[in-house]
Each structure stands twice: as structure tokens, then as C-alpha cells.
Amino acid sequence: MTDRHCKEIFAVLSEYLDAQLPAKNCRELERHLNGCRPCIAFLESLKTTVEACRKYRAPRPPALSKQVKAALLAAIQRSHRSEQGGRERPRENCFTGSTRSS
């Protein structure tokens, strides 16, 4: 097969694995895979990668303490004041959703 055709196959392999590819396209892809060792190897590698990603669970970071949240908020407010020449507009607090001004 041509490199161009293989690149087209590579572009839809994720959809194929997720069963999101239309039936007509699946048949074309499967015909290509029957005779193309590089595409078969790429598909197997992609399957392995997808399976590993599905099994992986990233650890949740610990919650921020009230002290850390307050320090971050103060740093953000100082930064905004310096950007505006010392004036501070009321801003929504990203931690509580409330509006505060100093």
C-alpha cells in the first residue's frame, strides 16, 4: 500500500477502536489491514496504549488548606493591583465564587 493510504488509515484508527467509524469505512480499513504489516503493528501499539491509559488512575492531589487558599488569593490580588497601578477592581474569588475588593 502507499504511504499516503497508510497515513489515512492511521488517522482513523482511534475511531475504529472506539467503534465510531461507519461500517463502510471499517470494511475498507480491515481490507487494508489484511495486507499491511506496518498498519497492523501501529494498530496493535495503539490498542496497547489505549488499554494502559484506561487502566491508569492519576492520584488526586491533596486539598488546599485555608491558609494556602488565602495566600494564593492575596498573591493574585497583589498582582492585579500592581498591573492596574495600585487600583484594585472587585474580582470574583476563584476559590469561593464571591466578589471581594480590598
PAZAPA-4460 file (N, C-alpha, C; in steps of 0.05 Angstrom, whole numbers, plus 32768, in hexadecimal, padded with zeros to 4 digits):
% residues 102
    n_x    n_y    n_z   ca_x   ca_y   ca_z    c_x    c_y    c_z   seq   type   mol
   8011   7FE8   8000   8000   8000   8000   8012   8019   8000     1      M     A
   8006   802F   7FFA   8015   8048   7FF9   8017   8055   8014     2      T     A
   802C   8065   8018   8030   8073   8031   8018   8085   8036     3      D     A
   800E   8092   8021   7FF7   80A4   8024   7FDF   8095   802F     4      R     A
   7FDA   807D   8024   7FC3   806E   802D   7FC7   8065   804B     5      H     A
   7FDF   805E   8052   7FE5   8056   806E   7FE0   806E   8080     6      C     A
   7FE8   8086   8078   7FE3   809D   8089   7FC6   80A2   808D     7      K     A
   7FB6   809D   8078   7F99   809F   807B   7F8E   808B   808E     8      E     A
   7F99   8073   808D   7F90   805D   80A0   7F98   8065   80BC     9      I     A
   7FB1   806E   80C0   7FBA   8077   80DB   7FA7   808C   80E7    10      F     A
   7F9D   809E   80D6   7F8D   80B4   80DF   7F72   80AB   80EA    11      A     A
   7F68   8093   80E2   7F4E   808A   80EB   7F4F   8072   80FE    12      V     A
   7F66   8069   8105   7F68   8051   8116   7F5B   8054   8131    13      L     A
   7F5E   806C   813D   7F51   8071   8157   7F33   806E   8155    14      S     A
   7F28   807A   8140   7F0B   8077   813C   7F03   805A   8138    15      E     A
   7F14   804B   8129   7F0F   802F   8125   7F0F   8020   813F    16      Y     A
   7F22   8024   8150   7F24   8017   816A   7F0C   801E   817C    17      L     A
   7F02   8037   8179   7EEC   8040   818A   7ED1   8039   817D    18      D     A
   7ED1   802A   8167   7EB9   8022   8159   7EA9   803B   8150    19      A     A
   7EB7   8050   8148   7EAA   8068   813F   7EAC   806C   8121    20      Q     A
   7EB8   8059   8113   7EBC   805B   80F6   7EA4   804E   80E8    21      L     A
   7E9A   805C   80D3   7E83   8050   80C4   7E8B   8034   80B9    22      P     A
   7E77   8023   80B6   7E7C   8007   80AD   7E8C   8006   8093    23      A     A
   7E85   8017   8080   7E93   8017   8066   7EB1   801C   806A    24      K     A
   7EB7   8030   807A   7ED3   8037   8080   7EE1   8020   808F    25      N     A
   7ED2   8012   80A0   7EDE   7FFB   80AF   7EE7   7FE6   809C    26      C     A
   7ED5   7FE0   8089   7EDC   7FCB   8075   7EF5   7FD2   8065    27      R     A
   7EF6   7FEC   805C   7F0D   7FF5   804D   7F27   7FF3   805E    28      E     A
   7F25   7FFB   8077   7F3C   7FFB   8089   7F44   7FDE   808D    29      L     A
   7F32   7FCC   8092   7F38   7FB0   8097   7F45   7FA3   807E    30      E     A
   7F3C   7FAA   8066   7F48   7FA0   804E   7F65   7FA9   804C    31      R     A
   7F6A   7FC3   8053   7F85   7FCD   8053   7F96   7FBF   8067    32      H     A
   7F8B   7FBB   8080   7F9B   7FAE   8095   7FA3   7F91   808E    33      L     A
   7F93   7F84   807E   7F99   7F68   8077   7FB3   7F66   8067    34      N     A
   7FBC   7F7C   805A   7FD4   7F7A   804A   7FEA   7F8D   8052    35      G     A
   7FE8   7F9B   8069   7FFB   7FB0   806F   8006   7FAB   808B    36      C     A
   801E   7FA0   808C   802B   7F9A   80A6   8030   7FB4   80B7    37      R     A
   8039   7FCA   80AB   803E   7FE2   80BB   8024   7FEC   80C8    38      P     A
   800E   7FEB   80BA   7FF5   7FF4   80C6   7FEB   7FE1   80DC    39      C     A
   7FEF   7FC7   80D8   7FE8   7FB4   80EC   7FF8   7FB9   8105    40      I     A
   8012   7FBD   8102   8024   7FC3   8119   801B   7FDC   8127    41      A     A
   8014   7FF1   8118   800C   800A   8124   7FF1   8006   8133    42      F     A
   7FDF   7FF7   8128   7FC5   7FF1   8135   7FCA   7FE3   814F    43      L     A
   7FDB   7FCF   814F   7FE1   7FC0   8168   7FED   7FD2   817D    44      E     A
   7FFF   7FE3   8175   800C   7FF6   8187   7FF7   8009   8193    45      S     A
   7FE5   8013   8182   7FD0   8025   818A   7FBD   8017   819E    46      L     A
   7FB6   7FFE   8199   7FA5   7FEE   81AB   7FB2   7FEC   81C7    47      K     A
   7FCC   7FE6   81C7   7FDB   7FE3   81E0   7FDB   7FFE   81EF    48      T     A
   7FDF   8014   81E1   7FE0   802E   81ED   7FC5   8035   81F9    49      T     A
   7FB0   8031   81EA   7F95   8037   81F3   7F8E   8027   820C    50      V     A
   7F94   800D   820C   7F8F   7FFC   8223   7F9E   8006   823C    51      E     A
   7FB7   800E   8238   7FC7   8019   824F   7FBB   8032   8259    52      A     A
   7FB2   8044   8248   7FA6   805D   8250   7F8C   8059   825F    53      C     A
   7F7D   8046   8256   7F63   8040   8264   7F68   8034   8280    54      R     A
   7F7D   8026   8284   7F83   801A   829E   7F90   802E   82B1    55      K     A
   7F9D   8043   82A7   7FAC   8056   82B7   7F98   8069   82C5    56      Y     A
   7F9C   806C   82DF   7F8C   807F   82EF   7FA0   8092   82FC    57      R     A
   7FA0   80AB   82F4   7FB2   80BE   8300   7FAA   80C4   831C    58      A     A
   7FBD   80C6   832E   7FB5   80CC   834A   7FAA   80E8   834C    59      P     A
   7F97   80EB   835C   7F8A   8106   8361   7F9C   8116   8373    60      R     A
   7FA2   812F   836B   7FB3   813F   837D   7FA4   8146   8397    61      P     A
   7FB3   814A   83AC   7FA6   8151   83C5   7F98   816C   83C4    62      P     A
   7F83   816F   83D4   7F74   8188   83D5   7F86   819E   83E0    63      A     A
   7F82   81B6   83D7   7F91   81CD   83E1   7F86   81D5   83FC    64      L     A
   7F97   81DC   840F   7F8E   81E5   8429   7F84   8202   8426    65      S     A
   7F75   820B   843A   7F6B   8226   843A   7F81   823A   8439    66      K     A
   7F98   8234   8446   7FAF   8246   8446   7FBA   8249   842A    67      Q     A
   7FBD   8232   841C   7FC8   8233   8401   7FB5   8242   83EF    68      V     A
   7F9B   823D   83F1   7F88   824C   83E0   7F89   826A   83E5    69      K     A
   7F8B   8272   83FF   7F8D   828E   8406   7FA7   829A   83FA    70      A     A
   7FBD   828C   83FC   7FD6   8296   83F2   7FD5   8299   83D3    71      A     A
   7FC9   8286   83C6   7FC6   8288   83A9   7FB5   829F   83A1    72      L     A
   7F9E   82A3   83AF   7F8C   82B9   83A9   7F9A   82D3   83AD    73      L     A
   7FA9   82D6   83C3   7FB8   82EF   83C9   7FCC   82F4   83B3    74      A     A
   7FDA   82E0   83AA   7FEE   82E4   8394   7FE1   82EC   837A    75      A     A
   7FCA   82E1   8374   7FBB   82E8   835C   7FB2   8305   835E    76      I     A
   7FA8   830D   8375   7F9F   8329   8379   7FB6   833C   8377    77      Q     A
   7FCD   8336   8382   7FE4   8347   8380   7FED   834A   8363    78      R     A
   7FEC   8334   8355   7FF4   8334   8338   7FE1   8346   8328    79      S     A
   7FC7   8344   832D   7FB4   8355   831F   7FB7   8372   8326    80      H     A
   7FBD   8378   8340   7FC1   8394   8348   7FD9   83A0   8339    81      R     A
   7FEF   8391   8337   8007   839B   832A   8002   839E   830C    82      S     A
   7FF2   838D   8300   7FEC   838F   82E3   7FDB   83A8   82DE    83      E     A
   7FCC   83B1   82F1   7FBA   83C7   82ED   7FC3   83E1   82FB    84      Q     A
   7FDD   83E2   8300   7FE8   83FA   830C   7FDE   83FF   8329    85      G     A
   7FDA   83EA   8338   7FD2   83ED   8354   7FB5   83EC   8358    86      G     A
   7FA5   83EF   8343   7F87   83EE   8347   7F7E   83D1   8344    87      R     A
   7F6C   83CA   8354   7F61   83AF   8353   7F43   83B0   834D    88      E     A
   7F3A   83A2   8339   7F1E   839F   8334   7F13   8388   8343    89      R     A
   7EF9   8388   834A   7EEE   8370   8356   7EF1   8358   8343    90      P     A
   7EFA   8342   834D   7EFE   832A   833D   7EF0   8312   8349    91      R     A
   7EE8   8300   8338   7EDC   82E8   8343   7EF2   82D7   834F    92      E     A
   7EED   82CD   8366   7F00   82BC   8374   7EFE   82A0   8367    93      N     A
   7F14   8297   835C   7F14   827D   834E   7F10   8265   8361    94      C     A
   7F13   826A   837B   7F10   8254   838E   7EF5   8252   8399    95      F     A
   7EE7   8269   839B   7ECC   8268   83A8   7EB6   8271   8395    96      T     A
   7EBE   827F   837F   7EA9   8288   836C   7E9E   82A3   8375    97      G     A
   7EA6   82AE   838C   7E9B   82C7   8395   7EAC   82DE   838A    98      S     A
   7EA1   82F6   838A   7EAF   830E   8381   7EBA   831D   8399    99      T     A
   7ED4   8324   8397   7EE0   8333   83AD   7EF0   834A   83A2   100      R     A
   7EF4   835E   83B1   7F07   8373   83AB   7F15   837A   83C4   101      S     A
   7F2D   8385   83C2   7F3B   838B   83DB   7F39   83A8   83E2   102      S     A
***
